[in-house]
Amino acid sequence: DEGRRGGKTVKLKEVVDAAVASLSSVRRVFVFKRTGAAVGMVSGRDDWMANLLASSSSSSSAELESEAMDSEDPLFILYTSGSTGKPKGVAHSTAGYLLNAALTTQTSFALQEDDVYCCVADCGWITGHSVGRPLYPPMLHGF
């Protein structure tokens, strides 16, 4: 719904709505409730994550089928505003991003299966996805 940055409230849902308004490729928007502010939800597109997580945990199947991806398929778009407050999106491709995350983990951190690692970077930074909350690298290395 909203975030806080530099002591200010950032109306994240409004920013996302404006960013995707002219994009026919965006089919779903997942909304986390942080501040509890009232936000406009687009029927058929927007979903509250709490509802989705609750319904997925009651699913009887613990397995999901993987989807084959081309190396240049988009993995995600990271929107950042830096100090300007105006969002800019950087698209990351599947192979390029994952290879960078795997190599950084292997060569810079030399993480091993039993290691404990912590990164205190802001989760909005790219390090929040790749090394701050190490999700991709451990999976890529089979941990």
C-alpha positions as CSV (number, residue, x, y, z in Angstrom):
1,D,0.0,0.0,0.0
2,E,2.5,2.5,1.1
3,G,6.2,2.7,2.2
4,R,8.2,5.1,4.3
5,R,11.4,6.7,3.0
6,G,13.4,9.5,4.5
7,G,10.6,10.2,7.0
8,K,8.1,10.6,4.2
9,T,5.2,8.4,3.2
10,V,5.5,7.0,-0.3
11,K,2.2,6.0,-1.9
12,L,3.6,2.9,-3.5
13,K,0.3,1.5,-4.9
14,E,-0.4,4.8,-6.7
15,V,3.1,4.7,-8.1
16,V,2.7,1.2,-9.4
17,D,-0.8,2.0,-10.8
18,A,0.7,4.9,-12.8
19,A,3.7,2.8,-13.9
20,V,1.6,-0.1,-15.3
21,A,-1.4,2.0,-16.6
22,S,-0.2,1.8,-20.2
23,L,1.4,-1.7,-20.1
24,S,-0.8,-4.4,-21.5
25,S,1.8,-7.0,-20.4
26,V,1.2,-6.5,-16.7
27,R,-1.5,-9.0,-15.8
28,R,-1.2,-9.1,-11.9
29,V,-0.2,-6.7,-9.2
30,F,0.5,-8.1,-5.7
31,V,-0.1,-5.6,-2.9
32,F,1.4,-5.9,0.6
33,K,-0.4,-4.1,3.4
34,R,2.2,-2.1,5.3
35,T,0.6,1.0,6.6
36,G,-3.0,0.0,6.2
37,A,-3.8,3.0,4.0
38,A,-6.8,2.7,1.8
39,V,-5.7,2.0,-1.8
40,G,-7.6,1.5,-5.0
41,M,-7.6,-2.1,-6.2
42,V,-8.1,-2.9,-9.9
43,S,-10.5,-5.8,-10.1
44,G,-9.1,-8.9,-11.9
45,R,-5.5,-7.5,-11.7
46,D,-4.7,-6.6,-8.1
47,D,-4.5,-9.0,-5.2
48,W,-3.7,-8.7,-1.5
49,M,-0.6,-10.9,-0.8
50,A,-2.0,-11.9,2.6
51,N,-5.0,-13.4,0.9
52,L,-2.9,-15.2,-1.7
53,L,-0.5,-16.6,0.9
54,A,-3.3,-17.8,3.1
55,S,-5.0,-19.6,0.3
56,S,-1.7,-21.1,-0.9
57,S,-0.8,-22.5,2.5
58,S,-4.1,-24.5,2.5
59,S,-3.3,-26.1,-0.9
60,S,-3.0,-29.8,-0.8
61,S,0.0,-29.9,-3.2
62,A,3.5,-28.9,-2.0
63,E,4.9,-29.2,-5.5
64,L,4.8,-26.6,-8.3
65,E,5.8,-27.3,-11.9
66,S,8.7,-25.2,-13.2
67,E,8.5,-23.2,-16.4
68,A,11.4,-23.3,-18.9
69,M,12.7,-19.9,-19.6
70,D,14.9,-18.4,-22.3
71,S,18.1,-16.8,-21.1
72,E,16.9,-13.3,-22.3
73,D,13.4,-13.6,-20.8
74,P,12.7,-10.9,-18.3
75,L,13.1,-12.0,-14.7
76,F,12.0,-8.8,-12.9
77,I,11.9,-5.1,-13.2
78,L,13.4,-3.2,-10.2
79,Y,12.0,0.2,-9.8
80,T,14.2,2.7,-8.0
81,S,13.8,6.4,-7.5
82,G,17.1,7.1,-5.8
83,S,16.8,10.6,-4.3
84,T,14.5,12.0,-7.0
85,G,11.3,10.3,-5.9
86,K,10.6,9.5,-9.6
87,P,10.6,5.8,-10.4
88,K,12.9,4.4,-13.0
89,G,12.7,0.7,-14.0
90,V,15.6,-1.5,-14.7
91,A,14.8,-4.8,-16.4
92,H,16.9,-7.8,-15.5
93,S,17.0,-10.8,-17.8
94,T,16.8,-14.3,-16.4
95,A,20.3,-15.6,-17.3
96,G,22.2,-12.4,-16.9
97,Y,20.9,-11.6,-13.4
98,L,21.1,-15.2,-12.1
99,L,24.6,-15.7,-13.5
100,N,25.7,-12.5,-11.8
101,A,24.1,-13.5,-8.5
102,A,25.6,-17.0,-8.6
103,L,29.1,-15.7,-9.6
104,T,29.0,-12.9,-7.0
105,T,28.1,-15.4,-4.3
106,Q,30.8,-17.9,-5.4
107,T,33.7,-15.5,-6.0
108,S,33.1,-12.6,-3.6
109,F,31.6,-14.4,-0.6
110,A,32.7,-18.0,-1.2
111,L,29.6,-19.1,0.7
112,Q,29.5,-22.8,1.8
113,E,26.4,-24.8,2.6
114,D,26.8,-24.4,6.4
115,D,27.7,-20.7,6.4
116,V,25.6,-18.1,8.0
117,Y,25.4,-14.8,6.0
118,C,23.8,-11.5,6.6
119,C,23.6,-8.3,4.5
120,V,22.0,-5.2,5.9
121,A,21.3,-3.5,2.6
122,D,17.9,-1.8,2.0
123,C,15.6,-4.4,0.5
124,G,14.7,-1.9,-2.3
125,W,18.3,-2.1,-3.6
126,I,19.4,-4.8,-6.0
127,T,21.5,-6.4,-3.2
128,G,18.2,-6.9,-1.3
129,H,17.2,-9.4,-4.0
130,S,20.5,-11.0,-4.8
131,V,22.6,-11.0,-1.6
132,G,20.6,-9.1,1.1
133,R,18.0,-11.8,1.4
134,P,19.9,-14.5,-0.4
135,L,17.2,-16.3,-2.3
136,Y,18.6,-16.9,-5.8
137,P,22.3,-17.7,-5.1
138,P,21.7,-20.6,-2.6
139,M,19.2,-22.2,-5.0
140,L,21.6,-21.7,-7.9
141,H,24.4,-23.5,-5.9
142,G,22.1,-26.2,-4.7
143,F,21.9,-25.2,-1.0
